[in-house]
């Protein structure tokens, strides 16, 4: 599904279930890691995690879209748009949106670890990030550090 198809789907859901037009942008945002979607208060755009479509079925995607459209329409009308507000909870049940998005499957990333050793005293440093050996010295003896 492309961003254009997502835009059409959001506009269709908004007009069918909420009986109001969706006049802003909806698009996939791959930088969303743990959430299903996000409604932006400043621009009124809706971001959707593409993993809601790839990892789950289309009904899950529609539930997330309805959830974000609840935020959208309530915010624009001046009602309570937050998760804790009664207006939000009532509208979410009314349109059949999902209260919580399922957790997307995380890719297991292999974290590279760097091992450094002091040339003078032999102290070993385990690091997640790379270290500039010309700038830093050993904390114990001030000796030169070398990548092992």
URBELCOR-V617013 format. One record per backbone hydrogen bond with DSSP energy under -0.5 kcal/mol. NH is the residue of the N-H (numbers start at 0). CO is the residue of the C=O. E is the energy in kcal/mol with one decimal. If there is no record, write none. Layout:
BEGIN
<<NH & CO & E> <NH & CO & E>>
END
This chain:
BEGIN
<<5 & 1 & -2.2> <6 & 2 & -2.4> <7 & 3 & -2.1> <8 & 4 & -2.2> <9 & 5 & -2.6> <10 & 6 & -2.3> <11 & 7 & -2.2> <12 & 8 & -2.6> <13 & 9 & -2.4> <14 & 10 & -2.0> <15 & 11 & -2.5> <16 & 12 & -2.6> <17 & 12 & -0.8> <17 & 13 & -1.1> <18 & 13 & -0.6> <19 & 13 & -1.4> <22 & 20 & -0.7> <26 & 45 & -2.1> <28 & 47 & -2.6> <31 & 28 & -1.3> <37 & 46 & -2.6> <39 & 37 & -0.5> <39 & 44 & -2.7> <40 & 38 & -0.6> <43 & 39 & -2.0> <45 & 24 & -2.4> <46 & 37 & -3.0> <47 & 26 & -2.1> <48 & 35 & -2.7> <51 & 48 & -1.8> <52 & 49 & -1.2> <53 & 49 & -1.9> <54 & 50 & -2.3> <55 & 50 & -0.6> <60 & 56 & -1.3> <61 & 57 & -2.3> <62 & 58 & -2.2> <63 & 59 & -2.1> <64 & 60 & -2.3> <65 & 61 & -2.4> <66 & 62 & -1.8> <67 & 63 & -2.3> <68 & 64 & -2.4> <69 & 65 & -1.7> <70 & 66 & -1.5> <71 & 67 & -2.3> <72 & 68 & -2.9> <73 & 69 & -2.1> <74 & 70 & -2.2> <75 & 71 & -2.2> <76 & 72 & -1.6> <77 & 73 & -0.8> <77 & 74 & -0.6> <78 & 73 & -2.0> <80 & 78 & -0.7> <84 & 81 & -1.1> <88 & 84 & -1.9> <89 & 85 & -2.6> <90 & 86 & -2.4> <91 & 87 & -2.3> <92 & 88 & -1.9> <93 & 89 & -2.0> <94 & 90 & -2.2> <95 & 91 & -1.1> <96 & 91 & -2.0> <97 & 62 & -1.3> <108 & 106 & -0.8> <110 & 108 & -0.7> <111 & 109 & -0.6> <113 & 126 & -3.2> <115 & 113 & -0.5> <115 & 124 & -2.7> <116 & 145 & -2.6> <117 & 122 & -2.5> <118 & 143 & -3.1> <121 & 117 & -0.7> <124 & 115 & -3.1> <126 & 113 & -3.1> <126 & 124 & -0.5> <132 & 130 & -1.0> <134 & 131 & -1.0> <135 & 131 & -1.8> <137 & 142 & -2.6> <141 & 137 & -1.3> <144 & 135 & -0.5> <145 & 116 & -2.3> <147 & 114 & -3.2>>
END
